[in-house]
Amino acid sequence: MFASVHHVAVICSDYKVAKHFYENVLGLTVVAENYRAERDSYKCDLALADGTQIELFSFPGAPPRPTRPEAQGLRHLAFNVVDIDHAIAHLNNHGVACEPVRTDPYTGRRFTFFTDPDGLPLELYER
């Protein structure tokens, strides 16, 4: 019935900063970008290499995330990476700090967390 995840939607506080982060730091490709004048809002579809998309929205006056990461709702977004050390170095070179690498006790895989410009928890999960 369900084949894969098509997209995850993210609401940002500063559209230009968030778009730069997802496109230029994380390397996602812009598929479509639209300004919706009636909502004074941007919607940008960004894709990973496998086609999974992040919909980046801006809405004036959107409230901040209440807590990190244990608010109800989406807890975090995780990206598969082949080489976690390389991915961390890339993020560090762009001024993005990562938490210390941990090992998932159930899978034995290494992972770490970092945040987007609005503090949304993002995870690197080594394949």
N, C-alpha and C positions, 0 to 999 in steps of 0.2 A: 504494500500500500504506500508507504513512505519510501522514497528513493534516496533522498539526501537533504541536507539543509540548503535552502536557496539563499537566504540572507538573514542577517541580524541587523536590527535598526538601532542606531545610536543618535541621541540628541546631544548636541554640543553647545557650549556657551559662546564660542568665538569661531565662526565658520572658517575663516581664512586660516587660522592657526590649526584647527582640527584637520582641515583638508590637506594642508601641508604635511602634517604628521602622518596621516594614513597613506598619502600618496608618495611623499618623498622620503620619509623615514622608514615606514613599514613596507613600502614598495608595491602597494596595491595600484591597479590600473583604473583610471576613471572610465566608466562605461557610458554614463550619462550625467549631465549636470543641469539642473533647472532651478530658476528663481520663480517662486510663486508669489506674485505681487499681492494677491488678495490675502495672503497669510503673512506677508513680509518674511518669507521663509525660503531657505535653500533646501534642495534635496539632491544629493549627489550619490550615485551608485558607483561603488568601487569594488573591483573583483580581485580575488586571489587567482593564482595560476590554475587551480582546479575548477574555477567558475563560481565558487562560493562568493557571495557578495556581502558587503556592508553598506547599508543605506545610512548615509550621514545627513542628519536633519539639523536645521537651526530654527528655533522658535523664540521670538522675543519674550523675555520674562520667564523662561522655563526654570523651575526651581532646581537647586542643586541636589545631587544624590544625598540622601539622608545619612548614610553610614557606609563604611567600607570594611569588609565586603559583605557583611552579614545582614544587609537589608533584604526584605522579602522581594522576590522577583529574580531577575537575572543576576546571578552572583558574579560571574566573570566570563570573558570570552577567551578561549584558548586556541593558540596557533600551533600546528604541528611544525616542527623543524627537524632537519636532518642532523645538524650539528649545533647544539645549544651554545657551546662556547663561542662559535663564530657569530651566532645571532646576538649574543650578549655583547661581544666586542663591537658589532655593528651599531647596536643601540647606544652603547657607551660613547662611541665616536660622534653620535648625534646628541649627546648630552642627556640621554635617557638612562636613569639609574635602574638597576635590577636588584631584587632581593637576592640573598645567597641561594645558590642552587641546592635543591633538596632532592631526595629520591622517594618516589611514590612507593610506599611499603607494599602495595598490592600488585604493582606491575613491574617494579624494579626500574622504571624509567625516570630520567632526570627532568626536573621542571623548575621554573622560577616565575616570579611575578614582576610586572612593571605597570605603569599607568599611562593612560593617554593624557593629553593636556588638561582634561577636566577631572582627572583622578579616577577614571573608569578602570577597574582592575583588568589587566590583560595578562595572559599566561603564555609562556613558551613551554611546549611539551615535546621532548625529544622522542622521535620515533623509535 
